[in-house]
Amino acid sequence: MSIETTAAVEPPTAVEPSAAVVPGPTPPVAWIAGVAVHLPAETRDVAAVERELHRRNPKVVPRIPMVSRLTGARRVHVAEDDEQASDLAVAAARKVLAGAGLAPSDVDLLIFASASQDMVEPATAHITAAKLGASCPVMDVKNACNSVLNGIEVAEALIGTGRYQRVLIACGEMPSRAVRRDVPDRATYALSAPGYTMSDAGAAVLVEAARGAGGPETPGLQGVGLQGTGLDGAALDTAGLGGAALDAELAGLAGAMPSGILASAFTAASRHWDVGMLPGGGTFNPRDPERSYFEIDGSRLREAFDELGPEVVVEAMSKAGVTWEEIGFVAVHQVAVAYLDDVFASLGVPRERAIVTIGDHGNVASASLPLQLSLAEQTGRLRRGDVALLVGLAGGISMGAMVVRW
């Protein structure tokens, strides 16, 4: 389940890398060969939704649209009524495969990594693979808004064993269907309010074995094609990236450091698992429709994340052997504009190294990092050879950081 809060979270004081001896970086075993996002064309104005909620629940919901003001989320994407999470994942997967010049049969493993799912059983990865036309092994990886980041972690580990060469991570987020539209009292509204920034999206990440690890001899050859979407969900124009333009870019990378996942670090404070929930459908509440909506305690969530701090970011950077000066782009899971500012202040880096997506796209759960990477490629903010930092935050609660050379 996605994490949200309608109040700015005060981050802990920035932590400087310690003087402890850290093993030197090892050659990457995998690299991110492509990323793509699919955004449903239909959108909703968050403030308008809040005003409608007030009209329907005047004694409970504030007249002034507080959620949109506090989070900076202006609009969200909403999937069609007949679409499922797997459909959004397949749409993005087709884009990333097409950009890499691959067919579904070229994939060795498909991981469906998402907070959303089509149903409790079977794994949504099976439904996604069937719709995509893939016949490889599949599995689901689920960890709220860190699902995609953990999916990349699993893909890298399995590639490192030599079991697979090419892993497709497909994500379909449809949190809009777990947002409450009628609130009986103020306590219920307080738990439901963060959900009004929830947004639907599909994402796909292609992870392959790195050069020297049994993979392609020229990392970047199949993955340079930009994967992105316009605000209406249509694929952006990537013409001109092939032929001479592609040859020129690859020639410019000759002798450069190879693309790859340089290092990662993860942590969790699982005792706080109940600060953000979607509690219906499991063994706790198998058939209670009133528990099929988001229940998020913003105050407790704030306190829980204060405990984690930026240590995992410092650890990942230390393992990768990189400094802030070398990191050109930072993707952070986004729940509010104010919180994003606080995170960057805590880390001591300018927000100019990030792309703010919460305003125009809402909280797309675990599709958040792929969305930022895709837009960064499209706008030229992220090119092959650049170093990027991915920071994931999730209910449960958990935090992850991954350093990649694009």
Salt bridges, closest charged atoms under 4 A:
GLU52 OE2 - ARG55 NH2 2.67
ASP87 OD1 - LYS131 NZ 2.93
ASP182 OD2 - ARG56 NH2 2.64
GLU208 OE2 - ARG166 NE 2.78
GLU249 OE1 - ARG383 NH2 3.92
ASP274 OD1 - ARG300 NH2 2.88
GLU290 OE1 - ARG180 NH1 3.07
GLU295 OE2 - ARG291 NE 2.77
GLU307 OE1 - ARG271 NH2 2.41
GLU307 OE2 - HIS272 NE2 3.34
GLU315 OE2 - LYS319 NZ 3.04
ASP341 OD1 - ARG351 NH1 2.72
ASP360 OD1 - ARG74 NH2 2.68
